[in-house]
């Protein structure tokens, strides 16, 4: 997966993308943010921006995950907290914010339900180009895709 992420970042960079938005969630968001930060070492004009739904996003995470999250926040070029408190739907609002501030959505989609799928549907509705790392077996999805099909999981802006 790291190789695919590295290729995705490099391809996006080669196509003029410089600002990468990430939701800062556990799992693939964390992996993607780390890959962007690694790529930034050789490309200082690249920016990582973390879009945080609420200040307590990491409150229930393990101490190790909270430390990793804090390290990413410290190394990011910018982070933005969208709501001063948690409310039902704040994660979805974060995802919509990222879609509305992006022109390309790179996703790791493994099921046709949940937050990633909701975000991809929103990105399709907004006519963003979608790049994908994974799709559920047997499912197909018509996506606009340039000839280079490199990907990872968060929307980012030009």
N, C-alpha and C positions, 0 to 999 in steps of 0.2 A: 504493500500500500504506500509506503514512503516514497518509492520510486515513482509511482503514479502521481502522487502529490507534487513531487519535485518537478516532474514533467509538466504538470498542469500549471504550476506557478511560472515556470520558465516560458511556456507557450503564451500564457496570458500576458506576461511581461513583454515578450517579443511582439505582441499585438497591441501594445500601448497601455495596458492596464497597470496602474501604479498604486491605487488605493484598494486594499482588501478589507472588507467588513466581515467581522466574525461575531457570532452571538455569545461566545465564551462558555458554552455549555460543556458538560463532561463528554468524553468520548471523542468523536470525530472533530468537533469544533476545537478541542484542545490540541489534537494532533495537527490539524490544519494551521492553527495559529503558530504552533512551534515551527512548522515547515516554512511559513512566511517569514518568521523571525530569522530562521537560518539562512534563507535566500537573501534577506536584507543585508546580511553581512557583506556580500559582494555587490549589492545593488542598493546603495544608500538612499536612492530616490524613491524606493518602494516604501509604502506606509501600511501599517497594520492598525486598524481602528476596531476596538471592541465595543459592541453595542449591548449594553447591559439592561435587561428588562426592569430590574429593581435592585436595590442595594443588598437584599438578602438572598440573592440568587444562589450563593454557595453555602448558605447557613447550615444546611443538612448534609453537606458533603463530608467525607472523611478529612482528617487533618492533612493528610498527604495531598489530596485533591485540592483542598483550599490553598495549600502552599504553592502548588503548581499554578493555580489560577492567579494568585497574587503575583507570582513571578511573571506570568504573561502580561498582566495589567501593568506591571512596572516597566516591562520592556516594550510595550505597545507605544506607538506614536501618540495615540489619543484613545480615550474611552469616554463613552457617553452613557449616563444613566437616564433611562426614559421616564421612569416613574419613581417618586420618593418612597413608595410602599408597594408591597405585593398585592395583587388583586387577580381574581380569576380571569384569565385571558391575557395577562401581561406578557407571557412568552409569545403568544400569537401576535400581539401588538409589536413586539420586538422584531419578529420575522417579517411582518408587513412593512415596518420601517426600513429594514434592510433591502427588501425588494424594491420599494419606492425610491431608494437612493442608489440603485444599481442598474447596470445595463447587461450584466452577465451573471448567471446563477450557476455555480458549480455545486453539484450535490452528490451525496452518497446515499442513494435511495434503495432500501431493501424491502420495503413494504408499502402497499398502496393505502396507508392510513397513518395517522399520527402527524406530528409537527413538521417533519421533513416533507411528507407528501403534501400537506396543506401549503407549505411554503412554495413547493414546486408548482402546484396548481395556481397559486397567486402570481408567481413569476410568469407562467404561461399566459395568464389573463392579461398581464402587463406587457406582453410581447417581448420578454427578455429572451435572449439566447440561453439555452439550457445545455450544460455539459454534465455528463453523469459518469460516476465510477461504477455504480452497481444498480441493477434493477432486479426485482423479484423474478425468479424463474417462471417462465411461461407467460409473463405479463409483457405487454408492449405499450409503448407510449410514443406518439408522434411528437418529435422534438425538432426544433430548428437547431441545426448543428453545423458549424463550419467544418472544413475538411480535417482540421486537427481535432481529435476527440480526446483531449486530456482534461482531467477533472479532479475536483475534491469537493468539500461540502458546504461552502457558505457563499452567499451572494457577495459580490464585490463591485466596486464602481470604477469607472474610467476616470 
